[in-house]
Amino acid sequence: MLDRPERGELYAQGYTTVSLTFICPPPTGYALEKKVVKSKVGEKVGLPCCYEIPSSESLHNYRVYWQKNTTKVVLAYANGEMISNHEQYENRTEMNPRNLTLWISPVEILDNGSYQCIVQYVKFPQNPFVLCDETVTLFVSADFSKPNITAEVFATSCESTEMVVKCSSHGGFPKPKISGALNNESVVWNDTWLSTSSLSLYSITGKLWLNVTKDVSFTCSVEYNGLVKSTSLLLNKTNGCIVPTVPPSYNVITASSIIIITFLLAITLAARYLPRHGKCSSFFKKQSLTAYGVAM
């Protein structure tokens, strides 16, 4: 019966079922230092173990267990051979036989979490003991899309423009934070929405009501796992100011009407009078000449 770090059973083709229980504590004075490793979806990442096998030794003298969240055995070696490989990590993991680093490729979202490396020295089977037991935390991230900003104008006046600004980003991990700023001054969103896909990827949207009195720069940022993606958009105050036409006063209308009527009447009278006046003048002129001739 072999010692193991956690209750459970390991199944390996060609091996009988082995029950593993590790009850040996780390050596006195050994510091349980927690390490952090960051990686992105699709990359290859190495999780360091707490022990390196000396060149004079062989992996056959050790048992090595890599487990996740203290409940799932990712990879296990005994007598120099792999005795267990969890189906979630099948064909995606390998271990360096010297420094015992666990390599995962390609990294997936579900790989995010804490891993534990436990090394036992079993050269003397009657007296095995634990050489080290260390936890490594893997932070997996997936890049969010570049934030997309839209602005929809609802009302405009001489003083301001009322609009709704929305910013959205999707396809990332882990859970993000969204922030906005007007001319580098932080603003508080009126509403935010967060959703996840079947692949545990997040999408986030923020909505903001604004009264813009002048052209301003709006910046939207999405922060996740220490990373930030930002986009800026210039929000323009639309010119919706229309100066109304002032109607003329009643007195002006009346005076103008009188002038126009008088002018038209004068033209009409002149048109009727002038032709007759011309005929009379001609007649009297002829009469005067005749009389003058007779007198002569």
Secondary structure, 3 states (H helix, E strand, C coil): CECCCCCCEECCCCCCCEEECCCCCCCCCCCCCCEEEEEECCCCEEECCCCCCCCCCCHHHEEEEEEECCCEEEEEEECCEEEEECHHHCCCEEECCCCCCEEECCCCHHHCEEEEEEEEECCCCCCCEEEEEEEEEEEEEECCCCCEEEEEEEEECCCCEEEEEEEEEEEEECCCEEEEEECCEEECCCEEEEEECCCCCEEEEEEEEEEECCCEEEEEEEEECCEEEEEEEEECCCCCCCCCCCCCCHHHHHHHHHHHHHHHHHHHHHHHHHHHHHHHHHHHHHHHHHHHHHHC
